[in-house]
Amino acid sequence: MPAARGGHRPAHPAVRASAMVTAFAGTVLFGVVLARLTLEPSAASAALVHSNVRPGASIRAYLDGTSTVEAVRQLGGNLLLGLPFGVLLPVLLPPARGLLRVGAVTACLMTLVELVQGALVTGRVFDIDDVILNTAGALLGYLLIGLRLGRAVHPRRRHWWTRRAAEPGDT
C-alpha cells in the first residue's frame, strides 16, 4: 500500500472504522457530560449570576476574587471541557482538521451552548470567557492528541493539482 503524503501510511480500514466508532461513542458520552455540566438548572445561584460579554472579566474575577482551588476548578474545568473537541473533531470530521478550523468549530458550538444556557436554564448565564476557555482547551487537545490522531485515521490526500503534475511512476 503506498504511503500518503508526509510518509504516513493509511490506517487499515478496520482500524479506521474502529477509531470512528470509538470517536462517535466518545462524542455521545461527551455530549451527555456537557449537557449535565452546562444545561442543568442551578436555582441556588440564580440570584448570584450575571452575563459576561467582556472578554477576560470572569477570568480576572476568578483570579482576583476567589480561592485558588475555586479558580482552578472554574478555569481549569472550562479548559478541560473543551479538550474533547480538539481530540474528537479531527477524527469525526476530517474537513474540520487544522488549528483554525478546530478553534472556529469549537467557538461556534460553545457560543451556542452558552446562549442556550443563558436563555433557558435557571441560574446559568452567557459568559464569553467560558467560550474562550473552552476553545483554548480544544486547541490544546488538538495540538497534544487530535492532530496526530486525525492524521492516523484520515491521512492527508494529495490534491488533484499535485496528482496531475506527478510523474506516471509516482502514483
Backbone as CSV, one residue per row, in Angstrom:
resi,resn,N_x,N_y,N_z,CA_x,CA_y,CA_z,C_x,C_y,C_z
1,MET,0.856,-1.172,0.000,0.000,0.000,0.000,0.902,1.236,0.000
2,PRO,0.678,2.195,-0.895,1.552,3.362,-0.951,1.348,4.270,0.250
3,ALA,2.426,4.922,0.619,2.357,5.866,1.741,1.698,7.153,1.284
4,ALA,0.931,7.747,2.153,0.300,9.032,1.864,1.359,10.118,1.981
5,ARG,1.024,11.307,1.513,1.963,12.422,1.601,2.389,12.614,3.045
6,GLY,3.645,12.917,3.253,4.162,13.110,4.605,4.687,11.820,5.212
7,GLY,4.671,10.700,4.435,5.233,9.459,4.924,4.298,8.636,5.799
8,HIS,3.077,9.065,6.003,2.136,8.304,6.829,1.412,7.295,5.958
9,ARG,1.366,6.069,6.416,0.594,5.055,5.697,-0.841,5.130,6.158
10,PRO,-1.775,4.948,5.259,-3.183,4.941,5.671,-3.442,3.797,6.654
11,ALA,-4.282,4.065,7.621,-4.638,3.031,8.588,-5.460,1.949,7.891
12,HIS,-5.359,0.743,8.386,-6.157,-0.365,7.867,-7.628,0.010,8.012
13,PRO,-8.471,-0.365,7.052,-9.897,0.002,7.133,-10.571,-0.415,8.445
14,ALA,-10.193,-1.540,8.999,-10.794,-1.975,10.268,-10.361,-1.054,11.406
15,VAL,-9.111,-0.616,11.368,-8.614,0.312,12.390,-9.327,1.656,12.250
16,ARG,-9.482,2.123,11.013,-10.181,3.389,10.776,-11.634,3.302,11.252
17,ALA,-12.303,2.204,10.921,-13.700,2.033,11.339,-13.807,1.982,12.858
18,SER,-12.898,1.261,13.492,-12.893,1.174,14.952,-12.654,2.553,15.573
19,ALA,-11.722,3.308,15.010,-11.443,4.660,15.524,-12.661,5.556,15.364
20,MET,-13.349,5.451,14.249,-14.534,6.274,14.016,-15.655,5.911,15.004
21,VAL,-15.879,4.622,15.219,-16.918,4.186,16.161,-16.557,4.640,17.577
22,THR,-15.301,4.495,17.953,-14.854,4.929,19.275,-15.014,6.434,19.432
23,ALA,-14.622,7.185,18.411,-14.753,8.649,18.464,-16.223,9.053,18.536
24,PHE,-17.085,8.356,17.803,-18.512,8.662,17.857,-19.068,8.383,19.251
25,ALA,-18.699,7.234,19.833,-19.155,6.911,21.188,-18.613,7.932,22.187
26,GLY,-17.366,8.336,22.010,-16.793,9.355,22.877,-17.516,10.685,22.745
27,THR,-17.927,11.015,21.530,-18.659,12.257,21.306,-20.029,12.218,21.976
28,VAL,-20.703,11.091,21.875,-22.010,10.957,22.536,-21.845,11.069,24.044
29,LEU,-20.879,10.379,24.593,-20.611,10.451,26.030,-20.252,11.878,26.434
30,PHE,-19.403,12.519,25.652,-19.023,13.901,25.929,-20.246,14.821,25.864
31,GLY,-21.138,14.587,24.906,-22.357,15.392,24.800,-23.228,15.271,26.039
32,VAL,-23.332,14.070,26.578,-24.114,13.855,27.802,-23.474,14.594,28.972
33,VAL,-22.160,14.472,29.104,-21.441,15.154,30.186,-21.568,16.667,30.026
34,LEU,-21.406,17.160,28.805,-21.526,18.593,28.538,-22.919,19.103,28.911
35,ALA,-23.941,18.358,28.538,-25.305,18.761,28.876,-25.522,18.770,30.388
36,ARG,-25.005,17.759,31.063,-25.164,17.722,32.538,-24.457,18.887,33.207
37,LEU,-23.275,19.224,32.716,-22.496,20.289,33.345,-22.995,21.690,33.018
38,THR,-23.554,21.867,31.842,-23.890,23.229,31.415,-25.373,23.525,31.330
39,LEU,-26.198,22.524,31.207,-27.613,22.787,30.965,-28.534,22.394,32.109
40,GLU,-27.978,21.963,33.234,-28.807,21.680,34.398,-29.071,22.972,35.159
41,PRO,-30.295,23.175,35.599,-30.601,24.393,36.363,-29.798,24.474,37.657
42,SER,-29.540,25.690,38.057,-28.837,25.930,39.313,-29.610,27.007,40.061
43,ALA,-30.736,26.610,40.652,-31.615,27.563,41.335,-30.911,28.260,42.497
44,ALA,-29.983,27.570,43.140,-29.301,28.161,44.294,-28.476,29.386,43.906
45,SER,-27.998,29.421,42.675,-27.157,30.545,42.271,-27.874,31.510,41.335
46,ALA,-29.179,31.371,41.176,-29.929,32.216,40.246,-29.773,33.700,40.552
47,ALA,-29.747,34.079,41.805,-29.634,35.495,42.157,-28.194,35.993,42.128
48,LEU,-27.239,35.084,42.028,-25.833,35.468,42.122,-25.148,35.647,40.768
49,VAL,-25.776,35.245,39.700,-25.102,35.214,38.409,-25.518,36.378,37.521
50,HIS,-24.619,36.756,36.628,-24.903,37.791,35.644,-24.123,37.477,34.374
51,SER,-24.652,37.883,33.230,-23.996,37.621,31.950,-22.685,38.382,31.848
52,ASN,-21.775,37.822,31.086,-20.485,38.471,30.843,-20.209,38.454,29.348
53,VAL,-20.140,39.625,28.746,-19.784,39.733,27.333,-18.446,40.448,27.148
54,ARG,-17.759,40.733,28.242,-16.437,41.375,28.184,-15.360,40.314,28.360
55,PRO,-14.606,40.031,27.303,-13.557,39.004,27.414,-12.567,39.321,28.529
56,GLY,-12.335,38.332,29.365,-11.382,38.449,30.453,-11.981,38.841,31.793
57,ALA,-13.198,39.354,31.809,-13.787,39.837,33.061,-13.997,38.704,34.078
58,SER,-14.571,37.595,33.637,-14.793,36.470,34.557,-13.475,35.835,34.968
59,ILE,-12.569,35.729,34.034,-11.261,35.139,34.350,-10.570,35.982,35.419
60,ARG,-10.584,37.283,35.221,-9.976,38.189,36.197,-10.672,38.074,37.551
61,ALA,-11.995,37.983,37.542,-12.753,37.870,38.790,-12.388,36.595,39.541
62,TYR,-12.233,35.487,38.815,-11.852,34.239,39.475,-10.434,34.306,40.011
63,LEU,-9.539,34.921,39.270,-8.152,35.006,39.720,-7.982,35.958,40.897
64,ASP,-8.778,37.034,40.924,-8.635,38.035,41.980,-9.560,37.826,43.172
65,GLY,-10.749,37.258,42.945,-11.747,37.272,43.996,-12.123,35.957,44.620
66,THR,-11.510,34.865,44.195,-11.874,33.570,44.779,-10.617,32.866,45.264
67,SER,-10.843,31.759,45.925,-9.710,30.957,46.390,-9.015,30.316,45.186
68,THR,-7.804,29.906,45.390,-7.045,29.249,44.327,-7.751,27.989,43.868
69,VAL,-8.298,27.244,44.801,-8.996,25.998,44.465,-10.200,26.293,43.576
70,GLU,-10.992,27.303,43.922,-12.164,27.656,43.120,-11.748,28.176,41.752
71,ALA,-10.693,28.977,41.685,-10.220,29.498,40.395,-9.754,28.353,39.496
72,VAL,-9.000,27.417,40.057,-8.530,26.266,39.278,-9.716,25.425,38.831
73,ARG,-10.683,25.231,39.714,-11.867,24.440,39.369,-12.633,25.076,38.216
74,GLN,-12.874,26.364,38.276,-13.656,27.044,37.245,-12.884,27.186,35.937
75,LEU,-11.671,27.720,36.024,-10.890,27.968,34.813,-10.378,26.661,34.206
76,GLY,-9.829,25.796,35.046,-9.345,24.504,34.567,-10.472,23.632,34.049
77,GLY,-11.621,23.689,34.708,-12.775,22.921,34.251,-13.218,23.335,32.865
78,ASN,-13.230,24.641,32.599,-13.610,25.113,31.270,-12.577,24.734,30.221
79,LEU,-11.304,24.747,30.581,-10.275,24.279,29.640,-10.470,22.794,29.333
80,LEU,-10.673,21.997,30.382,-10.871,20.554,30.199,-12.143,20.242,29.416
81,LEU,-13.170,21.066,29.588,-14.428,20.839,28.881,-14.258,20.992,27.374
82,GLY,-13.318,21.809,26.940,-13.078,21.983,25.513,-12.139,20.956,24.915
83,LEU,-11.333,20.314,25.732,-10.324,19.362,25.270,-10.872,18.281,24.321
84,PRO,-12.009,17.646,24.634,-12.509,16.600,23.729,-12.803,17.090,22.312
85,PHE,-13.168,18.353,22.162,-13.403,18.865,20.808,-12.131,18.765,19.974
86,GLY,-11.011,19.129,20.551,-9.754,19.091,19.817,-9.281,17.689,19.488
87,VAL,-9.727,16.715,20.270,-9.341,15.325,20.033,-10.323,14.648,19.076
88,LEU,-11.617,14.877,19.268,-12.633,14.151,18.501,-12.955,14.752,17.134
89,LEU,-12.919,16.069,17.000,-13.262,16.690,15.716,-12.402,16.199,14.556
90,PRO,-11.072,16.117,14.701,-10.264,15.657,13.567,-10.543,14.212,13.158
91,VAL,-11.049,13.413,14.075,-11.360,12.018,13.756,-12.739,11.917,13.105
92,LEU,-13.715,12.614,13.665,-15.078,12.523,13.145,-15.312,13.361,11.899
93,LEU,-14.684,14.508,11.816,-14.883,15.428,10.694,-13.546,15.818,10.084
94,PRO,-13.004,15.013,9.190,-11.704,15.347,8.602,-11.641,16.755,8.000
95,PRO,-12.716,17.284,7.400,-12.622,18.660,6.892,-12.427,19.702,8.006
96,ALA,-12.711,19.333,9.252,-12.544,20.263,10.374,-11.142,20.202,10.955
97,ARG,-10.245,19.423,10.316,-8.862,19.364,10.810,-8.174,20.693,10.583
98,GLY,-7.259,20.989,11.440,-6.495,22.221,11.364,-6.789,23.066,12.583
99,LEU,-5.787,23.762,13.050,-5.900,24.543,14.275,-7.011,25.590,14.177
100,LEU,-7.042,26.328,13.085,-8.067,27.367,12.936,-9.466,26.778,12.811
101,ARG,-9.590,25.684,12.091,-10.908,25.062,11.923,-11.432,24.493,13.230
102,VAL,-10.577,23.802,13.965,-10.985,23.262,15.266,-11.394,24.403,16.190
103,GLY,-10.616,25.471,16.192,-10.948,26.631,17.019,-12.270,27.260,16.616
104,ALA,-12.503,27.418,15.316,-13.744,28.038,14.834,-14.969,27.176,15.152
105,VAL,-14.867,25.869,14.901,-15.998,24.971,15.185,-16.296,24.959,16.679
106,THR,-15.259,24.857,17.493,-15.459,24.839,18.945,-16.057,26.151,19.431
107,ALA,-15.536,27.268,18.962,-16.061,28.573,19.381,-17.536,28.705,19.005
108,CYS,-17.909,28.269,17.811,-19.318,28.341,17.390,-20.205,27.445,18.256
109,LEU,-19.778,26.205,18.466,-20.586,25.285,19.274,-20.710,25.747,20.722
110,MET,-19.612,26.208,21.296,-19.658,26.640,22.694,-20.425,27.950,22.855
111,THR,-20.393,28.814,21.853,-21.224,30.026,21.893,-22.691,29.631,21.891
112,LEU,-23.041,28.659,21.073,-24.421,28.167,21.048,-24.820,27.586,22.408
113,VAL,-23.948,26.786,23.014,-24.223,26.215,24.336,-24.423,27.335,25.356
114,GLU,-23.545,28.322,25.330,-23.658,29.438,26.278,-24.937,30.243,26.059
115,LEU,-25.332,30.442,24.813,-26.575,31.180,24.532,-27.791,30.416,25.039
116,VAL,-27.823,29.118,24.785,-28.932,28.291,25.275,-28.936,28.289,26.793
117,GLN,-27.777,28.111,27.373,-27.644,28.102,28.829,-28.160,29.415,29.424
118,GLY,-27.753,30.527,28.856,-28.158,31.834,29.375,-29.624,32.138,29.172
119,ALA,-30.189,31.641,28.075,-31.584,31.959,27.765,-32.582,31.022,28.427
120,LEU,-32.211,29.782,28.625,-33.203,28.786,29.022,-32.985,28.114,30.372
121,VAL,-31.811,28.235,30.950,-31.513,27.460,32.156,-31.430,28.380,33.370
122,THR,-32.242,28.068,34.378,-32.272,28.852,35.609,-30.919,28.802,36.308
123,GLY,-30.409,29.964,36.679,-29.151,30.031,37.412,-27.923,29.923,36.539
124,ARG,-28.092,29.937,35.220,-26.964,29.880,34.291,-27.027,31.094,33.377
125,VAL,-25.873,31.577,32.955,-25.824,32.763,32.104,-24.794,32.590,30.996
126,PHE,-24.880,33.476,30.007,-23.887,33.517,28.945,-22.610,34.133,29.503
127,ASP,-21.467,33.489,29.239,-20.169,34.013,29.667,-19.172,33.805,28.538
128,ILE,-18.729,34.889,27.924,-17.789,34.810,26.808,-16.469,34.179,27.232
129,ASP,-16.106,34.329,28.485,-14.863,33.718,28.960,-14.941,32.192,28.955
130,ASP,-16.128,31.647,29.178,-16.292,30.199,29.069,-16.017,29.743,27.634
131,VAL,-16.519,30.499,26.668,-16.276,30.178,25.257,-14.778,30.243,24.964
132,ILE,-14.124,31.276,25.453,-12.682,31.444,25.221,-11.900,30.290,25.843
133,LEU,-12.218,29.944,27.080,-11.501,28.862,27.757,-11.788,27.506,27.116
134,ASN,-13.048,27.254,26.733,-13.384,26.001,26.057,-12.634,25.884,24.733
135,THR,-12.563,26.981,23.998,-11.854,26.976,22.719,-10.360,26.772,22.928
136,ALA,-9.799,27.407,23.942,-8.379,27.197,24.260,-8.124,25.730,24.614
137,GLY,-9.038,25.116,25.347,-8.912,23.699,25.682,-8.961,22.822,24.441
138,ALA,-9.844,23.163,23.498,-9.934,22.397,22.250,-8.639,22.516,21.452
139,LEU,-8.087,23.712,21.402,-6.825,23.908,20.680,-5.694,23.119,21.332
140,LEU,-5.683,23.097,22.650,-4.695,22.318,23.381,-4.855,20.826,23.079
141,GLY,-6.083,20.341,23.125,-6.355,18.936,22.808,-5.951,18.584,21.390
142,TYR,-6.199,19.508,20.477,-5.816,19.280,19.080,-4.298,19.177,18.950
143,LEU,-3.595,20.107,19.571,-2.138,20.106,19.464,-1.504,18.897,20.155
144,LEU,-2.071,18.471,21.289,-1.497,17.355,22.037,-1.822,15.994,21.429
145,ILE,-3.071,15.804,20.980,-3.509,14.475,20.548,-4.225,14.490,19.201
146,GLY,-5.137,15.435,19.015,-6.022,15.434,17.861,-5.327,15.488,16.519
147,LEU,-4.278,16.266,16.413,-3.551,16.385,15.149,-3.014,15.032,14.700
148,ARG,-2.307,14.346,15.600,-1.735,13.049,15.256,-2.815,11.988,15.054
149,LEU,-3.814,12.001,15.912,-4.884,11.014,15.807,-5.668,11.203,14.506
150,GLY,-5.980,12.441,14.174,-6.697,12.715,12.931,-5.912,12.277,11.712
151,ARG,-4.603,12.519,11.711,-3.767,12.096,10.580,-3.623,10.593,10.509
152,ALA,-3.625,9.935,11.661,-3.506,8.473,11.665,-4.759,7.824,11.093
153,VAL,-5.907,8.378,11.424,-7.165,7.798,10.960,-7.490,8.253,9.535
154,HIS,-7.210,9.500,9.231,-7.505,10.066,7.911,-6.246,10.730,7.356
155,PRO,-5.349,9.959,6.729,-4.136,10.565,6.201,-4.473,11.616,5.144
156,ARG,-3.606,12.588,5.031,-3.808,13.634,4.030,-3.753,13.032,2.641
157,ARG,-4.581,13.564,1.789,-4.581,13.127,0.400,-3.956,14.214,-0.449
158,ARG,-3.327,13.780,-1.500,-2.736,14.738,-2.417,-3.845,15.432,-3.196
159,HIS,-3.702,16.715,-3.361,-4.687,17.481,-4.125,-4.637,17.099,-5.596
160,TRP,-5.715,17.313,-6.304,-5.804,16.935,-7.709,-4.728,17.610,-8.539
161,TRP,-4.345,18.834,-8.164,-3.353,19.521,-8.987,-1.954,18.951,-8.792
162,THR,-1.690,18.382,-7.620,-0.382,17.751,-7.434,-0.378,16.341,-8.009
163,ARG,-1.499,15.673,-8.013,-1.582,14.348,-8.633,-1.389,14.452,-10.138
164,ARG,-1.999,15.463,-10.735,-1.918,15.644,-12.181,-0.483,15.979,-12.593
165,ALA,0.217,16.743,-11.758,1.574,17.159,-12.092,2.590,16.051,-11.810
166,ALA,2.213,15.056,-11.022,3.135,13.970,-10.675,3.473,13.151,-11.896
167,GLU,4.643,12.599,-11.867,5.039,11.736,-12.982,4.283,10.426,-12.895
168,PRO,4.102,9.726,-14.035,3.319,8.473,-14.051,3.792,7.430,-13.050
169,GLY,5.065,7.331,-12.781,5.574,6.310,-11.866,5.398,6.669,-10.404
170,ASP,5.020,7.913,-10.087,4.898,8.374,-8.696,3.585,8.002,-8.054
171,THR,2.546,7.734,-8.792,1.228,7.499,-8.183,0.979,6.106,-7.826
